[in-house]
Amino acid sequence: MLQNALYFFLFISTMLFLFYKTKQHLLVLFFAGLLFMAFIQWRAIPLLLLNSLFAFYLAQKIADSTTRKNTFFILGIAALLVQLVLFKLFVFSEQSLTGFSFESLAFTLGFSFYTLQNIAYLFDVKIGRILPEEKALLYVVSASYFPKILCGPVVTFQQMKKHFIATPVFKEENLIAGINRFALGAFKKLVIADRLAPMTTAVFDSTDTFSGFTSLFAGLIFTLQVYFDFSGYVDMALGISRMFGITLPENFATPLGSLSITQFWRRWHITLMQWLTQYVYYPVSYWFRKNMFLSALFGIVITLLFSAFWHGLGLTFLLWAFCHIAYLTIELLAQKANFKLPKAITYFLTILAVSFANLFFRSPDFVTAKKITGEIFSLQSFWPSDWLSQFVAVFGRGAELNDLFNFYLSWTFALVFLLFENRINSRSNSEKFSVFWLATMILLILVFGIFSGGEQFIYSRF
């Protein structure tokens, strides 16, 4: 892990030097993307290039054609969606046989994320929102841009293009802000997310049966884990981009402080939800525009079903989507009836609802999800009969520290961070260099970070 980190810092330093010192910044980013993917999974490169060039040339056909515009558009969207289905089937079958691994992704690394960009690009050209790009290299670079290739954020070509057409100018404040943000992301991933991971593994990947409360608590731990894991990656992606003078959109806005499921989705995976709203929700709800309630309801249902499909083809993702459809439907009805609850109660119910839905999201298969949720609704087995062996001992195991120290440490870091999240986020975006901030982050990472046996980024499998 440390050796890989040294290689990565050498890679970033070299790319930054070439990016600012040469006049061929697009070529630098292009080869940086290829090198980054080759290091992780070189077989993913041909599919990335073929799909990007396919979208690039088809968009020109759509723009130039007068009689076959719709035909080219439908052909392009269908081809991209079919490939997405095949990708999900491939990953699903591989996981069923061998469990998740980067090797199981073979040639599809980052496919889900750049496919969304390709679909949005064809859609925007079709309706005349943008003109087709004339430079193939510019479009391919936007798809292969290495900081976002693994887990996003989800961006459109137009959002990326404005950064690539400008001549890069080195600014010290960009470098400082980028380092600050990257350090925060590394802290989230290595010190919090990877320390929480063994606790969720102890429940979801075990053949043992646990009490309902233990299972529900595992759902809460996974909610924290996926947040710190995913937002940690995004922080690092945004930090690296800032070093290159590129501003990627924010993907989270304190979602675990939400007071409703509606608010949660406005703050969680923001770029994906913006994409879904723009290209799924609005077109669907438009058909029911005469009835606002039906318009919102059908938009929510189709949007969340598409989101479930984007995450995977397993029944567990479908059940996860149905949970959130039910939550949002209840909130629509409550809003219509002008029914309100105290903020403390709505916060508790929101966290509880998200954690319960995440039981399906995290479960490796339907059988596991059925077993775990079944215990939750069993009055006889909800509370542990022996708290020491059936609760404390289950979670009191660490990645490198096989005792309760890891349990207390990870929870302390997670809760303190959430309490002061706005202040910490503000500091991580600062353009001012602070020896204390950077030294603190590095020290915490080196002392408490998990460097061996750590987890891959959760959203890299999607």
C-alpha positions as CSV (number, residue, x, y, z in Angstrom):
1,M,0.0,0.0,0.0
2,L,2.8,2.5,1.0
3,Q,4.7,1.4,-2.1
4,N,1.7,2.1,-4.3
5,A,1.2,5.4,-2.6
6,L,4.8,6.4,-3.5
7,Y,4.3,5.4,-7.1
8,F,1.0,7.4,-7.1
9,F,2.6,10.6,-5.8
10,L,5.5,10.3,-8.3
11,F,2.8,9.9,-11.0
12,I,0.9,12.9,-9.9
13,S,4.1,15.0,-9.6
14,T,5.2,14.1,-13.1
15,M,1.9,14.8,-14.7
16,L,1.6,18.1,-12.9
17,F,5.0,19.1,-14.2
18,L,4.3,18.1,-17.7
19,F,0.8,19.6,-17.6
20,Y,2.0,23.1,-16.7
21,K,5.4,23.0,-18.5
22,T,4.3,21.7,-21.9
23,K,1.9,23.3,-24.4
24,Q,0.2,19.9,-25.0
25,H,-1.9,19.7,-21.8
26,L,-4.6,17.6,-23.5
27,L,-2.1,15.0,-24.5
28,V,-0.7,15.0,-21.0
29,L,-4.1,14.3,-19.5
30,F,-4.9,11.7,-22.2
31,F,-1.7,9.7,-21.4
32,A,-2.2,10.3,-17.7
33,G,-5.7,8.6,-18.0
34,L,-4.3,5.7,-20.0
35,L,-1.4,5.2,-17.5
36,F,-3.7,5.4,-14.5
37,M,-6.1,2.8,-16.0
38,A,-3.2,0.6,-17.2
39,F,-1.8,0.5,-13.6
40,I,-5.2,-0.7,-12.3
41,Q,-6.6,-2.7,-15.2
42,W,-5.1,-2.2,-18.6
43,R,-7.9,-4.3,-20.3
44,A,-10.3,-1.5,-19.5
45,I,-8.6,0.9,-22.0
46,P,-10.0,-0.4,-25.3
47,L,-13.6,-0.3,-24.2
48,L,-13.2,3.2,-22.9
49,L,-11.7,4.4,-26.1
50,L,-14.2,2.6,-28.3
51,N,-17.2,3.9,-26.4
52,S,-16.0,7.4,-26.3
53,L,-15.3,7.5,-30.0
54,F,-18.6,5.9,-30.7
55,A,-20.5,8.6,-28.8
56,F,-18.3,11.3,-30.4
57,Y,-18.9,10.3,-34.0
58,L,-22.6,9.4,-33.4
59,A,-23.3,12.8,-32.0
60,Q,-22.0,14.3,-35.2
61,K,-24.4,12.1,-37.2
62,I,-27.2,13.2,-35.0
63,A,-26.4,16.9,-35.5
64,D,-25.9,16.6,-39.2
65,S,-28.9,14.5,-40.0
66,T,-32.3,16.0,-40.7
67,T,-34.4,12.9,-41.4
68,R,-32.6,10.3,-39.4
69,K,-31.8,12.3,-36.2
70,N,-34.1,10.2,-34.0
71,T,-32.8,6.9,-35.5
72,F,-29.2,7.7,-34.8
73,F,-30.1,8.9,-31.3
74,I,-32.2,5.8,-30.4
75,L,-29.5,3.6,-31.9
76,G,-26.8,5.3,-29.7
77,I,-28.8,5.2,-26.5
78,A,-29.8,1.6,-27.1
79,A,-26.2,0.5,-27.8
80,L,-25.0,2.2,-24.6
81,L,-27.8,0.8,-22.4
82,V,-27.3,-2.8,-23.9
83,Q,-23.6,-2.6,-23.0
84,L,-24.5,-1.4,-19.5
85,V,-26.8,-4.4,-19.1
86,L,-24.1,-6.8,-20.3
87,F,-21.6,-5.2,-18.0
88,K,-23.9,-5.6,-15.0
89,L,-24.7,-9.2,-16.0
90,F,-20.9,-9.9,-16.3
91,V,-20.1,-8.4,-12.9
92,F,-23.1,-10.0,-11.3
93,S,-22.1,-13.5,-12.6
94,E,-18.5,-13.0,-11.6
95,Q,-19.4,-11.9,-8.1
96,S,-21.7,-14.9,-7.8
97,L,-18.8,-17.2,-8.6
98,T,-15.8,-15.5,-7.1
99,G,-16.9,-12.6,-5.0
100,F,-16.0,-9.0,-5.9
101,S,-12.5,-8.3,-7.1
102,F,-10.8,-5.9,-9.5
103,E,-9.9,-8.9,-11.7
104,S,-13.6,-9.6,-12.1
105,L,-14.1,-6.2,-13.7
106,A,-11.6,-7.2,-16.4
107,F,-12.3,-4.6,-19.1
108,T,-15.1,-2.6,-17.6
109,L,-13.4,-0.4,-15.1
110,G,-15.2,3.0,-14.9
111,F,-17.7,1.9,-17.5
112,S,-20.8,2.9,-15.6
113,F,-19.6,6.4,-15.0
114,Y,-18.4,7.3,-18.5
115,T,-21.5,5.7,-20.0
116,L,-23.6,8.2,-18.2
117,Q,-21.5,11.0,-19.7
118,N,-21.9,9.5,-23.2
119,I,-25.7,9.2,-22.8
120,A,-26.0,12.8,-21.6
121,Y,-23.8,14.0,-24.5
122,L,-26.0,12.3,-27.1
123,F,-29.1,13.6,-25.4
124,D,-27.8,17.2,-25.2
125,V,-26.8,17.2,-28.9
126,K,-30.1,15.7,-29.9
127,I,-32.2,18.4,-28.2
128,G,-29.8,21.1,-29.4
129,R,-28.6,22.1,-25.9
130,I,-25.0,21.8,-27.1
131,L,-23.2,21.5,-30.5
132,P,-21.2,18.3,-31.2
133,E,-17.5,18.5,-30.3
134,E,-15.2,18.7,-33.3
135,K,-12.0,17.4,-31.6
136,A,-12.1,13.7,-30.8
137,L,-9.1,14.1,-28.4
138,L,-11.0,16.6,-26.3
139,Y,-14.0,14.3,-25.9
140,V,-11.9,11.3,-25.1
141,V,-9.9,13.2,-22.5
142,S,-13.1,14.2,-20.8
143,A,-14.2,10.6,-20.5
144,S,-10.8,9.2,-19.5
145,Y,-9.9,12.0,-17.0
146,F,-8.2,9.9,-14.4
147,P,-9.3,11.5,-11.0
148,K,-12.9,10.7,-11.7
149,I,-12.7,7.5,-13.7
150,L,-13.1,5.1,-10.8
151,C,-16.0,6.5,-8.8
152,G,-16.9,9.9,-10.3
153,P,-18.2,12.4,-9.6
154,V,-20.6,12.1,-12.6
155,V,-20.1,15.0,-15.0
156,T,-21.2,16.0,-18.4
157,F,-18.9,16.7,-21.3
158,Q,-19.9,20.4,-21.2
159,Q,-18.8,20.6,-17.6
160,M,-15.4,19.2,-18.4
161,K,-14.8,21.0,-21.7
162,K,-14.6,24.5,-20.3
163,H,-11.6,23.4,-18.2
164,F,-9.8,21.7,-21.1
165,I,-10.1,24.5,-23.7
166,A,-8.4,27.0,-21.4
167,T,-4.7,27.4,-21.2
168,P,-3.5,26.0,-17.8
169,V,-1.9,28.5,-15.5
170,F,-0.1,27.3,-12.4
171,K,-1.4,28.9,-9.2
172,E,0.1,28.1,-5.8
173,E,-3.3,28.4,-4.1
174,N,-4.7,25.6,-6.3
175,L,-1.9,23.3,-5.3
176,I,-2.4,24.1,-1.6
177,A,-6.1,23.7,-1.7
178,G,-5.7,20.5,-3.7
179,I,-3.3,19.0,-1.2
180,N,-5.6,20.0,1.7
181,R,-8.6,18.3,0.1
182,F,-6.7,15.2,-0.9
183,A,-5.4,14.8,2.7
184,L,-8.9,15.0,4.0
185,G,-10.0,12.3,1.6
186,A,-7.2,10.0,2.5
187,F,-8.0,10.5,6.2
188,K,-11.7,9.6,5.6
189,K,-10.8,6.4,3.6
190,L,-7.8,5.0,5.6
191,V,-8.6,6.1,9.1
192,I,-12.4,5.8,9.2
193,A,-13.9,3.8,6.3
194,D,-11.4,1.0,6.3
195,R,-11.6,0.7,10.1
196,L,-15.4,0.4,9.9
197,A,-15.2,-2.2,7.1
198,P,-14.4,-5.2,9.2
199,M,-17.4,-4.6,11.4
200,T,-19.8,-4.7,8.4
201,T,-18.0,-7.8,7.0
202,A,-18.4,-9.5,10.4
203,V,-22.2,-9.4,9.9
204,F,-22.9,-9.3,6.1
205,D,-20.3,-11.8,5.0
206,S,-20.8,-14.3,7.8
207,T,-22.9,-17.4,7.8
208,D,-23.8,-16.9,11.5
209,T,-27.2,-15.6,12.6
210,F,-27.3,-12.4,14.6
211,S,-29.9,-10.6,16.6
212,G,-32.1,-8.1,14.8
213,F,-30.5,-5.2,16.7
214,T,-27.0,-6.3,15.8
215,S,-28.0,-6.5,12.2
216,L,-29.7,-3.1,12.2
217,F,-26.6,-1.7,13.9
218,A,-24.5,-3.2,11.1
219,G,-26.6,-1.3,8.6
220,L,-25.8,1.9,10.5
221,I,-22.1,1.1,10.5
222,F,-22.2,0.4,6.7
223,T,-24.0,3.7,6.1
224,L,-21.1,5.4,7.8
225,Q,-18.6,3.3,6.0
226,V,-19.9,3.9,2.5
227,Y,-20.2,7.6,3.2
228,F,-16.6,8.0,4.4
229,D,-15.3,5.6,1.7
230,F,-17.2,7.3,-1.2
231,S,-16.8,10.9,0.0
232,G,-13.2,10.2,0.7
233,Y,-12.6,9.2,-2.9
234,V,-14.4,12.2,-4.1
235,D,-12.3,14.5,-1.9
236,M,-9.2,13.0,-3.3
237,A,-10.5,13.3,-6.9
238,L,-11.5,17.0,-6.3
239,G,-8.1,17.6,-4.6
240,I,-6.1,16.2,-7.5
241,S,-8.3,18.1,-10.0
242,R,-7.8,21.4,-8.1
243,M,-4.0,20.9,-8.4
244,F,-4.5,20.8,-12.2
245,G,-6.7,24.0,-12.0
246,I,-9.8,21.9,-12.7
247,T,-12.9,22.3,-10.5
248,L,-15.1,19.2,-10.3
249,P,-18.6,19.5,-8.9
250,E,-19.2,18.6,-5.2
251,N,-20.8,15.2,-4.6
252,F,-21.9,15.5,-1.0
253,A,-23.3,18.1,1.3
254,T,-23.5,16.7,4.8
255,P,-26.1,14.0,3.9
256,L,-25.9,12.3,7.3
257,G,-27.4,15.5,8.8
258,S,-30.5,15.3,6.7
259,L,-34.0,15.7,8.2
260,S,-35.8,13.7,5.5
261,I,-35.2,11.2,2.8
262,T,-35.9,13.9,0.2
263,Q,-33.2,16.1,1.8
264,F,-30.9,13.1,2.0
265,W,-31.1,12.5,-1.8
266,R,-30.4,16.2,-2.4
267,R,-27.2,15.9,-0.4
268,W,-26.1,12.3,-1.3
269,H,-24.2,11.5,-4.6
270,I,-25.3,14.9,-5.8
271,T,-23.9,14.6,-9.3
272,L,-25.6,11.2,-10.0
273,M,-28.9,12.6,-8.7
274,Q,-28.6,15.7,-10.9
275,W,-27.9,13.4,-13.9
276,L,-30.9,11.2,-13.0
277,T,-33.1,14.3,-12.5
278,Q,-32.1,15.8,-15.8
279,Y,-32.2,12.8,-18.0
280,V,-34.7,10.4,-16.3
281,Y,-37.0,12.3,-13.8
282,Y,-37.9,15.3,-15.9
283,P,-38.6,13.3,-19.1
284,V,-40.8,10.8,-17.2
285,S,-42.6,13.4,-15.0
286,Y,-43.3,15.5,-18.1
287,W,-45.8,12.8,-19.3
288,F,-47.9,13.2,-16.1
289,R,-47.5,17.0,-15.9
290,K,-51.3,17.5,-15.6
291,N,-51.3,15.9,-12.2
292,M,-48.4,17.1,-10.0
293,F,-48.7,14.2,-7.5
294,L,-48.6,11.5,-10.2
295,S,-45.9,13.4,-12.0
296,A,-43.7,13.4,-8.9
297,L,-44.6,9.8,-8.0
298,F,-43.9,8.2,-11.4
299,G,-40.7,10.3,-11.7
300,I,-39.5,9.0,-8.3
301,V,-40.3,5.4,-9.2
302,I,-38.6,5.3,-12.6
303,T,-35.6,7.3,-11.4
304,L,-34.9,5.1,-8.4
305,L,-35.4,1.9,-10.5
306,F,-32.9,3.2,-13.0
307,S,-30.6,4.0,-10.0
308,A,-31.0,0.4,-8.8
309,F,-30.2,-0.9,-12.2
310,W,-27.1,1.4,-12.5
311,H,-25.8,0.0,-9.2
312,G,-26.4,-3.6,-10.2
313,L,-28.8,-6.3,-11.4
314,G,-29.2,-8.2,-8.1
315,L,-32.5,-8.4,-6.4
316,T,-30.9,-6.7,-3.3
317,F,-30.5,-3.4,-5.3
318,L,-34.1,-3.6,-6.4
319,L,-35.3,-4.0,-2.8
320,W,-33.0,-1.1,-1.8
321,A,-34.8,1.0,-4.4
322,F,-38.2,-0.1,-3.3
323,C,-37.4,1.0,0.3
324,H,-36.5,4.5,-0.9
325,I,-39.6,4.6,-3.2
326,A,-41.7,3.8,-0.2
327,Y,-40.0,6.5,1.9
328,L,-40.4,9.2,-0.7
329,T,-44.0,8.3,-1.3
330,I,-44.8,8.6,2.4
331,E,-43.1,12.0,2.4
332,L,-45.1,13.1,-0.6
333,L,-48.3,12.1,1.1
334,A,-47.2,13.7,4.4
335,Q,-46.4,16.9,2.5
336,K,-49.7,16.9,0.8
337,A,-51.5,16.5,4.2
338,N,-49.2,19.1,5.7
339,F,-48.1,16.6,8.4
340,K,-44.9,17.5,10.3
341,L,-42.9,15.9,13.1
342,P,-40.2,17.5,15.4
343,K,-36.8,17.7,13.9
344,A,-35.2,15.3,16.4
345,I,-37.7,12.6,15.4
346,T,-37.3,13.2,11.6
347,Y,-33.5,13.0,11.9
348,F,-33.7,9.7,13.8
349,L,-36.2,8.3,11.4
350,T,-34.2,9.4,8.4
351,I,-31.0,7.7,9.6
352,L,-32.9,4.6,10.6
353,A,-34.6,4.4,7.2
354,V,-31.4,4.9,5.3
355,S,-29.6,2.3,7.4
356,F,-32.4,-0.2,6.9
357,A,-32.4,0.2,3.2
358,N,-28.6,-0.2,3.2
359,L,-29.0,-3.7,4.6
360,F,-30.2,-4.7,1.1
361,F,-27.5,-2.5,-0.6
362,R,-24.7,-4.2,1.3
363,S,-26.0,-7.8,1.4
364,P,-24.1,-10.0,-1.0
365,D,-27.3,-11.8,-2.1
366,F,-31.0,-12.1,-1.4
367,V,-30.7,-15.0,1.0
368,T,-28.4,-13.0,3.3
369,A,-30.7,-9.9,3.1
370,K,-33.7,-12.1,3.9
371,K,-31.9,-13.6,6.9
372,I,-30.8,-10.3,8.3
373,T,-34.0,-8.4,7.8
374,G,-36.0,-11.4,9.1
375,E,-34.2,-11.1,12.5
376,I,-35.1,-7.4,12.7
377,F,-38.8,-8.1,12.5
378,S,-38.7,-11.0,14.9
379,L,-39.7,-9.9,18.4
380,Q,-38.1,-13.0,20.0
381,S,-34.7,-12.4,18.5
382,F,-34.4,-8.7,18.1
383,W,-32.5,-7.9,21.3
384,P,-29.3,-9.9,21.9
385,S,-29.7,-12.4,24.7
386,D,-26.0,-12.0,25.6
387,W,-24.7,-8.4,24.7
388,L,-21.1,-9.4,25.2
389,S,-21.0,-12.3,22.8
390,Q,-23.8,-11.3,20.4
391,F,-23.1,-7.6,20.0
392,V,-19.8,-6.3,21.5
393,A,-17.8,-9.3,20.3
394,V,-19.3,-9.1,16.8
395,F,-18.1,-5.6,16.2
396,G,-15.1,-5.6,18.5
397,R,-12.7,-6.7,15.8
398,G,-10.3,-4.6,13.8
399,A,-8.5,-4.7,10.5
400,E,-5.1,-4.6,12.2
401,L,-6.2,-4.4,15.8
402,N,-8.2,-7.5,16.9
403,D,-9.8,-6.0,20.0
404,L,-12.3,-3.4,21.0
405,F,-9.8,-0.5,20.5
406,N,-10.6,-0.4,16.8
407,F,-14.4,-0.3,17.6
408,Y,-14.0,2.7,20.0
409,L,-11.4,4.5,17.8
410,S,-13.4,4.3,14.5
411,W,-16.6,5.4,16.2
412,T,-14.8,8.3,17.9
413,F,-13.3,9.5,14.7
414,A,-16.6,9.1,12.8
415,L,-18.8,10.9,15.3
416,V,-16.3,13.7,16.0
417,F,-16.0,14.3,12.2
418,L,-19.8,14.4,11.7
419,L,-20.2,16.8,14.6
420,F,-17.7,19.3,13.1
421,E,-18.1,18.3,9.4
422,N,-18.9,21.8,8.1
423,R,-15.9,23.3,9.8
424,I,-13.6,20.5,8.7
425,N,-14.9,20.8,5.1
426,S,-14.3,24.5,5.1
427,R,-10.8,24.0,6.3
428,S,-10.0,21.4,3.7
429,N,-11.0,23.8,0.9
430,S,-8.7,26.5,2.2
431,E,-6.2,28.0,-0.2
432,K,-3.9,28.9,2.7
433,F,-1.0,26.6,3.7
434,S,-1.2,25.4,7.3
435,V,1.6,23.3,8.7
436,F,-0.6,22.3,11.6
437,W,-3.5,21.1,9.4
438,L,-1.3,19.1,7.0
439,A,0.9,17.7,9.8
440,T,-2.2,16.6,11.8
441,M,-3.7,14.8,8.7
442,I,-0.5,13.0,7.9
443,L,0.1,12.0,11.5
444,L,-3.4,10.7,11.9
445,I,-3.1,8.7,8.7
446,L,0.3,7.3,9.5
447,V,-0.6,6.3,13.1
448,F,-4.2,5.2,12.6
449,G,-4.6,4.4,8.9
450,I,-5.1,0.9,7.6
451,F,-2.3,0.2,5.1
452,S,-2.6,-3.5,4.8
453,G,-5.7,-5.5,4.2
454,G,-7.7,-2.3,3.5
455,E,-10.8,-2.3,1.4
456,Q,-11.1,-1.3,-2.3
457,F,-13.3,1.8,-2.9
458,I,-16.9,0.6,-2.6
459,Y,-18.2,2.5,-5.6
460,S,-15.4,1.2,-7.9
461,R,-17.5,-2.0,-8.3
462,F,-20.4,0.0,-9.9
